[in-house]
């Protein structure tokens, strides 16, 4: 991983909850696309959402988001079920202050990726658990200049 990529990675990892897409837009100076690939109920009140974030058509982040509908306010669930917006955008639009609790961070230089598992917490309650994969090869200046 190049130094440039390391700096970019740290900016992404340090982005506050709900601002990763904004930070990516600043880094790459392009339109960042967040797409909800699928969202399914895996058990009563338990959901899994698959998300892809691309910059200039290249996948930068893939994430799996788990959440329990019994702990979320109805207005948040309503937005989630529409499958149109990312978690951060929904939280920001509703003025929700949340924090990130990182459970694990793994760097795999052989596969040129970083994986991170974290919780998004509001008022000491875990609202979301996210497992994301950041593709370092697509953070290089050669791919995004």
FENLINMO-V39040 format. One record per helix or strand of 2 or more residues. SS is the DSSP state (helix for helix, strand for strand). FROM is the first residue (numbers start at 1). TO is the last residue. Records with the same first field share a line. If there is no record, write none. Layout:
SS: FROM-TO / FROM-TO
//
This chain:
helix: 3-14 / 20-28 / 74-82 / 87-93 / 136-139
strand: 32-43 / 46-55 / 58-68 / 99-108 / 113-122 / 125-135
//
